[in-house]
Amino acid sequence: MRVMWSAVLLLALAGHPTGVLAGDAKAGRQKALQCQTCHGLDGVAKIPEAPNLAGQQEGYLRKALRDYKTGARKNEMMSVVAPALSDADIDDLAAYFSGIPVEVKAP
């Protein structure tokens, strides 16, 4: 009985909309090549209009990308890019950018 409940829980988590299970950061790095013009491959924005993504919380990045994809969140550039992302792409990108260490330096 315990094995059955474990299997049910695992299946439920796999389809959880907030993405409880982490994406593949290595695959996310490859997918981030398309993000580097604005957000940098290192997650540090290269243009003033783009936010830094390095070190952001994985759940936040996942939700933001899904919201851009559905149109719940609006941004001219992201509305072009996000609809082409699969759920796996979003999970992988979130895992990659959230895993980039951030160093805060004193002035």
N, C-alpha and C positions, 0 to 999 in steps of 0.2 A: 504494500500500500504506500509506503514511504517513497519508493522508487517512482510510482505513478504520479504522486503529487509533485515530486521534484521535476519530472518531465513536463507536467502541466505548467509549473512555474517557469521553467526554462523557455517553453514555447510562448508564454505570455510576455516574458521580458523581451524576447527576440522581436516581437511585433509592437513593442511599446512605443507610442508616438513621441515621447521625449527622449528616446534613444538611450535607454539605460545601459545597453551594451555599447562599449566603445568601438569606434571605427579603427581603421588601420592607418596609423600615422605615416608609415612608409609609402603606402599608396596615396595618401593625402599629399605628401610632398610632390609626387609626380603630377597630381591634379592641380597643385598650387602654381604650377608653371603658368597657367592661364590667369592667375591672380596677381602675378608679380609686378605688372606694369603699375598698378595702383597701390597694392598692399605690400609689395616687396616679397621676395621668396623667404626673407627672414621675418616677415610679419610686421615690419616697420614701414609705415606708409611712405610712398614715394611722391605723392601729390597731396597738397593741403586738404583737399575735399575728402580724402579717404581716411578711415580710421585705422589705427594700429590694431593688428589682430594677434600678435605674439602674446602669449600668456593669458589671453582671455579665457574665461571659463568655457569648457567644452559644451555644456548644455546651453549656454547663452548663444554661442556661435551656431549650434545646430538649430536652435529655434529661430534665430535671425535669418539664416539661410532658407529655412522652410517658409518663413513668412514672406521673404522676398519672392520665393518661387510661386507662392499662391497669390501674391499681390496684397496680402494683409499688411505688408510693410512696403513702403514706396521709396524708390531711388532710381533715377534715370538709368544709370549704368547697370545696377544690379537687376533691374527689371528685364534687361536684355540677357544677362549672363545666367541668372539663377534658374529660369524655367528649364534649361537644358540639363540641370544637375539631377542625378538620380538620388534616391535616399542613401544609397551606399556612398556616392560621391560626397554628399553632405556630411555623413558620419566620418568619412576619412579626412575631409578638409578640417572639420572641427577637431578631430584627434590631433592632426598635424599642428595646426596653429596654436592650440591650447598647450601643446607640449613644448613649445619654444620657450626656453628660459628667458626671463626678463630681469635685467639688472638696472637698479635705480642708482644713479650716481648723484652725489651731493654737488651743488654748484661750486 
